[in-house]
Amino acid sequence: MTAYPMQPNLKIGDRVKVTEQDITGEIVRWDGAKAVVLDDDFHNWAEEWEEGTLIFRVELLEKEGSDA
């Protein structure tokens, strides 16, 4: 699992929540300094051909189950 250097507590495969939003999912890869998150609810909004990922700055993410 690859951690992001500026946020070493986050790595590919981690379950995260977007702060102040009702979005949760799993980090599937990095896009430069941003995390690509597979949205748990992508079936509700993504088209059949879409991947269902969203891209966020790491400062907006917290590990699920974390009190951070």
Phi and psi in degrees as GROMACS dihedral restraints (atoms count N, CA, C in turn):
[ dihedral_restraints ]
;  ai    aj    ak    al  type     phi  dphi    fc
    3     4     5     6     1  -100.8    20    10
    4     5     6     7     1   124.6    20    10
    6     7     8     9     1   -89.4    20    10
    7     8     9    10     1   154.4    20    10
    9    10    11    12     1   -88.6    20    10
   10    11    12    13     1   126.8    20    10
   12    13    14    15     1   -56.0    20    10
   13    14    15    16     1   -36.2    20    10
   15    16    17    18     1   -82.7    20    10
   16    17    18    19     1   -10.5    20    10
   18    19    20    21     1  -142.1    20    10
   19    20    21    22     1    70.4    20    10
   21    22    23    24     1   -63.0    20    10
   22    23    24    25     1   -14.1    20    10
   24    25    26    27     1   -81.8    20    10
   25    26    27    28     1    -6.6    20    10
   27    28    29    30     1  -109.7    20    10
   28    29    30    31     1   135.3    20    10
   30    31    32    33     1  -146.5    20    10
   31    32    33    34     1   165.7    20    10
   33    34    35    36     1   -57.6    20    10
   34    35    36    37     1   133.6    20    10
   36    37    38    39     1    99.6    20    10
   37    38    39    40     1   -15.1    20    10
   39    40    41    42     1   -71.4    20    10
   40    41    42    43     1   143.6    20    10
   42    43    44    45     1   -88.0    20    10
   43    44    45    46     1   130.8    20    10
   45    46    47    48     1  -133.0    20    10
   46    47    48    49     1   161.7    20    10
   48    49    50    51     1  -123.5    20    10
   49    50    51    52     1   139.6    20    10
   51    52    53    54     1   -82.2    20    10
   52    53    54    55     1   126.4    20    10
   54    55    56    57     1   -61.3    20    10
   55    56    57    58     1   138.7    20    10
   57    58    59    60     1    59.9    20    10
   58    59    60    61     1    20.6    20    10
   60    61    62    63     1  -138.6    20    10
   61    62    63    64     1   157.1    20    10
   63    64    65    66     1   -94.3    20    10
   64    65    66    67     1    55.7    20    10
   66    67    68    69     1  -124.4    20    10
   67    68    69    70     1   126.4    20    10
   69    70    71    72     1  -131.9    20    10
   70    71    72    73     1   158.2    20    10
   72    73    74    75     1   173.5    20    10
   73    74    75    76     1  -166.3    20    10
   75    76    77    78     1  -116.5    20    10
   76    77    78    79     1   137.4    20    10
   78    79    80    81     1   -71.4    20    10
   79    80    81    82     1   122.6    20    10
   81    82    83    84     1  -107.0    20    10
   82    83    84    85     1   -20.9    20    10
   84    85    86    87     1  -172.4    20    10
   85    86    87    88     1   173.7    20    10
   87    88    89    90     1  -107.0    20    10
   88    89    90    91     1   143.6    20    10
   90    91    92    93     1  -121.5    20    10
   91    92    93    94     1    84.3    20    10
   93    94    95    96     1    65.7    20    10
   94    95    96    97     1  -120.1    20    10
   96    97    98    99     1   -93.5    20    10
   97    98    99   100     1    10.5    20    10
   99   100   101   102     1  -116.2    20    10
  100   101   102   103     1   153.3    20    10
  102   103   104   105     1   -95.4    20    10
  103   104   105   106     1   136.3    20    10
  105   106   107   108     1   -97.2    20    10
  106   107   108   109     1   117.6    20    10
  108   109   110   111     1  -112.5    20    10
  109   110   111   112     1   128.1    20    10
  111   112   113   114     1   -81.1    20    10
  112   113   114   115     1   108.9    20    10
  114   115   116   117     1   -66.1    20    10
  115   116   117   118     1   128.9    20    10
  117   118   119   120     1   -57.5    20    10
  118   119   120   121     1   -30.5    20    10
  120   121   122   123     1  -104.5    20    10
  121   122   123   124     1    23.6    20    10
  123   124   125   126     1   -62.0    20    10
  124   125   126   127     1   -24.6    20    10
  126   127   128   129     1   -63.4    20    10
  127   128   129   130     1   -22.0    20    10
  129   130   131   132     1   -81.0    20    10
  130   131   132   133     1   -17.8    20    10
  132   133   134   135     1  -132.5    20    10
  133   134   135   136     1   -24.2    20    10
  135   136   137   138     1   -79.6    20    10
  136   137   138   139     1   144.5    20    10
  138   139   140   141     1   -73.1    20    10
  139   140   141   142     1   163.2    20    10
  141   142   143   144     1   -54.9    20    10
  142   143   144   145     1   -34.9    20    10
  144   145   146   147     1   -87.8    20    10
  145   146   147   148     1    -7.4    20    10
  147   148   149   150     1   -84.2    20    10
  148   149   150   151     1   150.5    20    10
  150   151   152   153     1   -75.1    20    10
  151   152   153   154     1   -29.9    20    10
  153   154   155   156     1    86.2    20    10
  154   155   156   157     1    23.0    20    10
  156   157   158   159     1  -104.9    20    10
  157   158   159   160     1   154.5    20    10
  159   160   161   162     1  -130.0    20    10
  160   161   162   163     1   152.1    20    10
  162   163   164   165     1  -114.3    20    10
  163   164   165   166     1   130.3    20    10
  165   166   167   168     1  -134.5    20    10
  166   167   168   169     1   148.5    20    10
  168   169   170   171     1   -67.1    20    10
  169   170   171   172     1   142.3    20    10
  171   172   173   174     1   -63.1    20    10
  172   173   174   175     1   -25.2    20    10
  174   175   176   177     1   -64.8    20    10
  175   176   177   178     1   -20.6    20    10
  177   178   179   180     1   -90.0    20    10
  178   179   180   181     1    -0.7    20    10
  180   181   182   183     1  -110.7    20    10
  181   182   183   184     1   146.1    20    10
  183   184   185   186     1  -135.0    20    10
  184   185   186   187     1   146.0    20    10
  186   187   188   189     1   -63.1    20    10
  187   188   189   190     1   138.0    20    10
  189   190   191   192     1   -63.7    20    10
  190   191   192   193     1   138.5    20    10
  192   193   194   195     1    85.7    20    10
  193   194   195   196     1    -4.6    20    10
  195   196   197   198     1   -90.1    20    10
  196   197   198   199     1   145.2    20    10
  198   199   200   201     1   -93.7    20    10
  199   200   201   202     1    14.2    20    10
